[in-house]
Amino acid sequence: MGFLQAFEIDYKNMPTQVAEHRLPSGRVFYINFAEQKVKPLVITIAEDDEGVKFWTSVPEGRQQEAEEVGKLVATYIRSKR
């Protein structure tokens, strides 16, 4: 349990800080929109009733941002494998 890594992605042409953390229930990503006037966002991967995985915000309510940022996070992580 704890901090795993920090990295930066480009979200809407702005540098955006991401910190990955491990919790007992899985990984979460803390998104800090440093130069944007947007509250930080916490995202994780969830699974629907049919087993399809998707990005979601914690707490729920910022689904569109979670999906947009989640795709960028996934792309970054895949590029480092």
N, C-alpha and C positions, 0 to 999 in steps of 0.2 A: 504494500500500500504506500502511495506517495508519488512524488514528482518523478517523471520519466525523462522528458526532454522539452526543450523550447526551440521554436523555429519561427520563421517569418514567411507569410504568404502575401500575395498581392490580391487585395479584394477591392474591386471598383477603383482600380488604379491608385490605391493607397497601401502603403506598407501596414500590415496587420500582424500583431504578435499572437502566437499560439503557444500555450503551455499544456503539455499532455500529462495527465495524472492517472494513476491506477487506484481504483477503489475496489472493495470486495465484490461489488456487482459488475465491474468492468472498467473500461477506460472512459474518461471524460476529457474534453478539450476546452480550456478556458481561452476565449477569444477576446483580445483587447484591441479595440479599434482606436489605436493611439491618436491619430490626427483627425479622426472623425468625431463628431459630436453624437456618438451613439453609445449607449450603455454596453458594458461588456456582456458577452454571451457565453453560456456554457452549453456544449453540445455533446451528444453521445449517439451511439448506434443502438436502435431498438429493433424489435421484430414484431411484425403484425401477426394476426391469427393464422395466416397461411404460411408463415415462416419467412416472409420477405423482409429483408433488412432495409432500414431507412435511417437517415439522420434526423434527430429531433432535438429541440431545445429543452433545457432543464432550468427552471420549470417550463412546462409547455406554454406556447403562446407566440413564439417567434419562429414558426415552422419554415417560412420562406427563407429567412436568413440562415437557419440551421442547414437547410438543404443546399443553399448556395455555397456557404463556407465549408460545409462538410465535404462537398465534392473537391474543393481546393485542398483541404487537409488530406483527403484520401490520395489525391494525385501526388502531393508532396511525399507522403509516406511510401507510396509505391516506387517513386523515383529514387528513394534511398535504399531500396532492397538490393 
